[in-house]
Amino acid sequence: MTELIPNAHAIAVLALTVGAFALFTVERIPIPVTALIVIATLALGLYLFPYARDGVVLGPQQIFSGFGHEALVAICCLMILGRALMVTGALEPLARLLARLWAFNRHVAMFALLASAMGLSAFVNDTPVVVVLMPVVIGLAMRAGSSPGPMLMPMNFAVIIGGMATTIGTSTNLLIVSLAADYGVDQIDMFEFTRLVVGPAAIALVYLWLVAPRLLGNRSNPLAGLAMRRFDAILYVGAGSRARGKTVEHARRRTGNKMTVQRVQRGAATLDATDDLVLLEGDRLLVNDTSTELKEYERTLGATLYDAATIDGIAPDEHPLAGQDQRLVEVVITEESPLHQRTLRDLRFAERFGVVILAMYRPADEASLEGEIPDRELRSGDVLLVQGTPERTAALKSEAGLLVLDGTLDLPRTRKAPIAVLVMAAVVASAAFGVLPISMASLIGVVALLLTGCLRFEGLGRGISAEVVLVVVSSLALGRALTATGGADMLADGFMAVAGGLSPQAVLAAVMIFLGILTNFVSNNAAAAVGTPVALAIAQQIGAPLEPFVLAAIVGCNLSFATPMGYQTNLLIMQPGGYVFRDFVRVGGPLVILMIVAFSVELAGAFPS
């Protein structure tokens, strides 16, 4: 085969890089598809035209090696660990604390929300943190009758900034550290640059707390017409309930003044729910709220949404709540259902399916609270809130005349929450103190989660984002190709032709600006794939230490605030927040500038010329 001219491979890789960036900005082409195109093009091109120069060999094997790369193993395992914290309910105490702070003081709660988001995202992948906190923010806003818009975007940006503080904060950080290691940079410890992030993060915290909500201003609530279904329910006060012997007012305060007790049934008598009424064992509180809040009242008060006396005598292997994995589903009664114009008690519905009926919803009917739920005559359109194991709730779908709504809710396995937290802490500590590399520590952590039952094997895939996997592999391949063929040096030459007269500190700032612009229009991992080799090549050309340029790459590639496509969590919050493109520019643009200035000063002080 004819020998290619010396820079042909570098030029081809640079052309592919430009083409990939162009595809990343096209909304019609999914990001994973672009990532696959990059991998396939590099592999095919190097198969047809292998690269071998100065002892450096680059072929399809090197391109495909990204699928087994240590960085990808760490990223996937950390995503699974983050999901474990979510599904076991390990983050629920934080959500409950924020809800109580909101009832006390909204400004304090907003500050706590932002600080918590920053702290969590330093150790947990950004997406699970946003997924957990977003419903809390939306719920608080709906209770206040306001839009979640002024809170969602600041919370999301706080999560992104917090992720900069450690090497495991985001997949982008791990990718950049891995690319830097391939370039010859010494191993970077987990907390090596945390101290440099604290100052800028504090500035960002004040901006997001006091300025960002005002920039977003008062806006219409996009969820105003989508209020969650509110169910009629009965809370049973048992012998172990924290409400027993307390007044109604005390019980309400324990729920953060969110619960409204409409009436109290005591035996055959119906009592007004006055504040000074003392609750006794066996009392039944008639309440009305969403399924999420009802389960929260049940937990807070130590009460039950079912009559425990009716199921406590059931054998353990047949008990409807014996399964470790519990699920809430909404079941709609249709005219074809045998439940239509019948009662649950008559048909022994709960016993037949091995589930528990927690609550009931009847559209536009204020009299729906009359009588016990099992004794009410059901009719078409009624909705039952049912709890049981996934197998038993799935069996409801085969019952004629019952419509099981989509959007079932897996209840957190709270008994496993301490184990999940302990495993995550052990993983972080092992990596932080150099006992094990983060890839090995996180992999052992995943095994521990499986062995302890925090996660099931068949559920592992839910914690891994195929998009992240493909983008990371394509980024590793593209970064390796740029470095090996000299494409990164060519880009560095072009960069220095423009910025050659600047001081090292100014060059650092220029690198952050370049990557900050790039990451807002393409995947931040794609920006890292190109930016990291270029940043390190620039450092070598000017004789500067490599470490500050690694941090500059991490900062620049995480400045994805100015556009909705800049980061995946930006897209998550867009619809519920009612945002448009200019909202990200209005709030995120100044934050990008603020962070570049703050980090430029921080790096200049930490690495003087």
Secondary structure by P-SEA (a helix, b strand, c coil): ccccccaaaaaaaaaaaaaaaaaaacccccaaaaaaaaaaaaaaaaaabbbbcccccccccccccccccaaaaaaaaaaaaaaaaaaaccaaaaaaaaaaaaaccaaaaaaaaaaaaaaaaccccaaaaaaaaaaaaaaaaaaacccccccaaaaaaaaaaaaaccccccaaaaaaaaaaaaacccccccccccccaaaaaaaaaaaaccccccccccccccccccccbbbbbbbbbccccccccccaaaaaaaacccccccbbbcccccccccccccccccbbbbbcccaaaaaaaaaaacccccccccccccccccccccccbbbbbbbbbccccccccccccccccccccccccccccccccccccccccccccccccbbbbccccaaaaaaaaacccccccccccccccccaaaaaaaaaaaaaaaaaaccccaaaaaaaaaaaaaaacccccccccccccaaaaaaaaaaaaaaaaaaaaaaaaaaaaaaaaacccccaaaaaaaaaaaaaaaaacccaaaaaaaaaaaaaaaaaaacccaaaaaaaaaaaaacccccccccaaaaaacccccccaaaaaacaaaaaaaaaaaaaaaaaaaccc
